Amino acid sequence: YPLQDINVLKEFLHDYENVHFLENKSNFESALSDINYSEIFTDNFAYDFGHCTRRGNSLIADNLAQYILEKVIIN
C-alpha cells in the first residue's frame, strides 16, 4: 500500500538479501497534494490506505520504471 511506511516490510524481510524495495509514499503524497484521493484510490480500506485506481497503479508503474532505469539498467 503506497502510503504505508516501507521500513516495516524491510524489517520483516531482512533475511532476503536480493530483494529490492521501492517506496511509493512520496510520489503518492505529492500526487495527493494536487488531485483528489478518489482519483488515485478506489476506497479507504484501513483508514490511511486503499486500493489503487488505474491512475494510482500508473504512479506505481512509473516509479518502478524509473527505479529500474536508474538502479538496475544503468548500474
N, C-alpha and C positions, 0 to 999 in steps of 0.2 A: 504494500500500500504506500503510495508515493509520499504522503505527508508524515509517515512514521519515521522515527529515528533509526537509521540503519545499524547503529552500534549494537543494539540488542541482537540482531541477526548475526553480526560479525562475532560476537562473543559466543553465541550458540554454536557456530560453525568454525570455531578457531582451530580445530584439528585438521581442517581441509586446507592444504597448502596451495592448491591450484585453483581456488575459487576466486573469481573476480567479483567485486562488489561495486555496484553502481547506484548511487543515491540520486533520487529524483526530487527530493524535498525542495531544494532551492528553485529549480525551474518551475515546479508547480506553485510554489508560493509567489513567484514572480508573475506567473500567468493569472493567478487569482487576484492579484492587485489590479489587473486590467479587465478581467471578464468575470461573469457570474459563475458561481460554484456549479450550477446545473449544466453549464456548457462543458464542464470537464468531468463531472461525476454524475452518475445516474441515481445515486442515493447517498444517504449519510449513515452508513451501515453501523458504525460503532462510535458515534459522536464526532470523532475527528478524522475519519476516513471513509471512503466509499469506493464503489466500483466505477471504473472509468467508462466514459463515452468514447466514441471514435476520436474525438479531439484530445481527450486525455491519453488515450493509447498512442496517439501521434506524438505527444510530448515525450512519452517514454521511448518510443522508437527513434525519435530524433536525437534524444540524449544518448541512447545506446549506439547509434550510428557514429556520432561524434566521438564517443569513447573508443570505439573500435578503430576509427581512423587515427586518433592520437596515441593510444596506448598499445594497440596490437599491431597495426599495419606499419606505422611509422617507426616504432621501436622494434 
